[in-house]
Amino acid sequence: DGGITQSPKYLFRKEGQNVTLSCEQNLNHDAMYWYRQDPGQGLRLIYYSQIVNDFQKGDIAEGYSVSREKKESFPLTVTSAQKNPTAFYLCASKRVGNQPQHFGDGTRLSIL
Amino acid sequence: GENVEQHPSTLSVQEGDSAVIKCTYSDSASNYFPWYKQELGKGPQLIIDIRSNVGEKKDQRIAVTLNKTAKHFSLHITETQPEDSAVYFCAPPPGANNLFFGTGTRLTVIP
């Protein structure tokens, strides 16, 4: 079955450490997205990519980095510059144009 | 970017009653209006969507209505059941590849 997979489900970060969240999709979607969700809050866009080797900053890109070397993969790195990284991170993909997004089941990041 | 407002932020209904959630948007060019449901610990999932060439779409107990003149669209859930309890998001994309979500409505169905 086609879908979008995020890993790991839970992740812990130490002070000064960078961590990378994985997002893989086999839906052949061109566009991929990363969102951050804080408790009881909506989704805030971190980065998005419409095509391989290209990506744009969203509303809250500071302290995060991404790459899009393959169509299927859009990893997110939470750097040590992100001072408040504890949150639920969601990855999504969609076809170009007015189409629905398909979400993974998220990664919950916590600070040790 | 698109300005999206979603109301109410929380909603409690008795089982069997109806629930209505409303979203307003600012971009007149929007022509696709999806609704997502997010269960605890999961990612949002599309439950229904509507395109601007129709005013209403139904799928069993769920319906979406669109008023392009007033720039709002609403999610209607009839005969609510406990499993409808979740957070619901609207998201009118502005015709490009960005996606701006509403702030979400936490629906609680009381048995």
Interface residues (C-beta under 8 A of the other chain):
Chain A: Q6 A31 Y33 Y35 G40 Q41 G42 L43 L45 Y48 Q50 L90 A92 K94 V96 G97 N98 Q99 P100 Q101 H102 F103 G104 D105 G106
Chain B: N31 Y32 P34 Y36 G41 K42 G43 P44 Q45 L46 D49 R51 F89 A91 P93 G95 N97 N98 L99 F100 F101 G102 T103 G104 R106
